[in-house]
């Protein structure tokens, strides 16, 4: 008997269903610094407090690509771990509030739509909406993406 994947298979993903992910994460200065440096993003809004004090935010803000990666990454275990063939693309990415150092983020994923794959009979195409919130329950980002999801194995 094969081991069951942690993620959801195509048949288990129901449009309108919302998954609230249990993992929360306080974003640290180290997270922001390392991510910015590793991706060669030298934007002073992320790295230079004196520069950022003069910005509309009054302080450094977290690199938005870190936020994108965290919110979609947290969803992997609940949604796609072992059940996806890949990410097909992003339809929308919105950063609705800046993330500040010390903010604690949580996320949820809604299944927006799904359809059978026309070229791969063992897969389906699913559209997900990931939403990230800070500790004040303010939405900080919204991401719509499409994934190629495996169907349940025969006999499962």
Secondary structure, DSSP 8 states (H G I E B T S, - for coil): -----SS--GGG--TT-EEE-S--EE--HHHHHHHHHHTT---HHHH-HHHHHTSTTSS-B--HHHHHHHHHHHHHHHHTTTTEEEEEEEEEEE--S--BTT-EEEEEEEEEEEEE-SS-TTEEEEEEEEEEE-TT--EEEEEEEEEEEE---TT-
